Amino acid sequence: MNMYDVSGQIDKEACLREHSQLVQRLAHQLMTRLPCSVQIDDIIQAGMMGLLDAATRYDQLHGAQFETYATQRIRGAMLDELREADWLPRSLRRDMRRIEAAISHLQQELGRGPNETEIAKQLGISLVEYQQLLQESRGAQLVYFEDFQDEDHDDFFEHFEFGNDVDPMSLLQDERFKSELVHAIENLPEREKMMMGMIYEQEMNLREIGEVMGVSESRVSQLHSQAVARLRSRMQGL
C-alpha cells in the first residue's frame, strides 16, 4: 500500500491503516510484562498516537525505514502512558516481596530452587491461592525505581556499590550485574528459562508462548511472575 500522497508526503490516514497491526503486535508484547489492571485498549490507543507522531515527524532523508522509526515512537508513547498512569500498585510489589522472601528461605533450607507447592506452603496459602497471587502480580519487573529509594525495605542492590544517582537503566547496563543476571537465568527451572527467552529475546506474546508450551496464557503469566521472583531472590542473595 502506498503511504505517500502526490506531493511525496506521508498520507497519515493511510499510514495509520497500514501500521495498525504493528501497534497491536507491540501492545500485546508489552502486555506480557504488565499487570492485569492495565487495559490493552489504553495501550493500543497510546500506540496509535505514537504512530501518528511518527508519521508527522518522519523524514525519508534520515535513511531509516519508516517501520523501524515508527516502532521506537510507538513503544515510547506506550511507556509514557504507563508512567503517567502509575500502573504498578505498591500492593503488587509487596506481594512479590513476600514471594521473594519465601523463595530465598526455601532455597537456603532445601539447597535447591523450591517448587510451587513448597512456596505456597511457606507462604501459608494453598497452591491455587499462590497461583492466583502470581496471576495478579503479572507485570512484576526485575528492577523497580523503589528498589533505590524505599526506606522500609533492605537495599536490593546494596552489594553492587552503585552511586547515589543510579537508576534501573544504568544498573541493567552494568557488566557485573548483567553477568550475574545471565548466571541467575541459567539456573532457573528449564521451563521458566525457556519462557523468559521467548519473552525477552524472541519478543513473543502470552498467547504465542502458551501455544509453544502447551499451556494457557494465564499459566504463562504465572510462570513469568514466579521466574522474576526467583531472579530477584537470587540477585539479593549474591
Residue, then its C-alpha position, 0 to 999 in steps of 0.5 A: m500500500n502506498m503511504y505517500d500522497v502526490s506531493g511525496q508526503i506521508d498520507k497519515e490516514a493511510c499510514l495509520r491503516e497500514h501500521s495498525q497491526l504493528v501497534q497491536r503486535l507491540a501492545h500485546q508484547l508489552m502486555t506480557r510484562l504488565p499487570c492485569s489492571v492495565q487495559i490493552d485498549d489504553i495501550i493500543q490507543a497510546g500506540m496509535m498516537g505514537l504512530l501518528d507522531a511518527a508519521t508527522r515527524y518522519d523524514q525519508l532523508h534520515g535513511a531509516q525505514f519508516e517501520t523501524y522509526a515508527t516502532q521506537r515512537i510507538r513503544g515510547a508513547m506506550l511507556d509514557e502512558l504507563r508512567e503517567a498512569d502509575w500502573l504498578p500498585r505498591s500492593l503488587r510489589r509487596d506481594m512479590r516481596r513476600i514471594e521473594a522472601a519465601i523463595s530465598h528461605l526455601q532455597q537456603e533450607l532445601g539447597r535447591g530452587p523450591n517448587e510451587t507447592e513448597i512456596a505456597k506452603q511457606l507462604g501459608i496459602s494453598l497452591v491455587e491461592y499462590q497461583q492466583l497471587l502470581q496471576e495478579s502480580r503479572g507485570a512484576q519487573l526485575v528492577y523497580f525505581e523503589d528498589f533505590q529509594d524505599e526506606d522500609h525495605d533492605d537495599f536490593f542492590e546494596h552489594f553492587e556499590f552503585g552511586n547515589d544517582v543510579d537508576p534501573m537503566s544504568l544498573l541493567q547496563d552494568e557488566r557485573f550485574k548483567s553477568e550475574l543476571v545471565h548466571a541467575i537465568e541459567n539456573l532457573p527451572e528449564r521451563e521458566k528459562m525457556m519462557m523468559g527467552m521467548i519473552y525477552e529475546q524472541e519478543m513473543n506474546l502470552r498467547e504465542i508462548g502458551e501455544v509453544m508450551g502447551v499451556s494457557e496464557s494465564r499459566v504463562s503469566q504465572l510462570h513469568s511472575q514466579a521466574v522474576a521472583r526467583l531472579r530477584s531472590r537470587m540477585q539479593g542473595l549474591 
